[in-house]
Amino acid sequence: MNTFFTSEGLDIDMMQGMHPVSTKIEVKFGSLVGELLHISTGSFTSLQFFCSATDEVFLQKNKSVNIFQLVFNDKIYDYSLQQYNYTLTPSVGGITVLVEEHCNES
């Protein structure tokens, strides 16, 4: 809290009426639940999120996910995936998951 003191000792809260805005978007990818870091859609989807449940990342059911969800402001948005590769990057307190959709060129 930012407080301003006047010469008479009156406290004035300069942040009064201002509320922090939360832009956290939850990702549900198989049994993984994490926080969205980046998403790009178009011809191919690219998804990056942070997950603190590192043991869950290596479960077989999380290696072949066809649909993931984004949860924001009590709304759920479904996205489908075709063939994709994923990259796991350990970080402090969890793991960062990068999913990149690709297409086989014949």
Sequence and secondary structure as in RCSB ss.txt:
>XXXX:A:sequence
MNTFFTSEGLDIDMMQGMHPVSTKIEVKFGSLVGELLHISTGSFTSLQFFCSATDEVFLQKNKSVNIFQLVFNDK
IYDYSLQQYNYTLTPSVGGITVLVEEHCNES
>XXXX:A:secstr
  EEE TT  EEETTTT        EEEETTEEEEEEEEE SSS EEEEEES HHHHTSGGGSS  EEEEEETTE
EEEEE  SEEEEEEEETTEEEEEEEE     
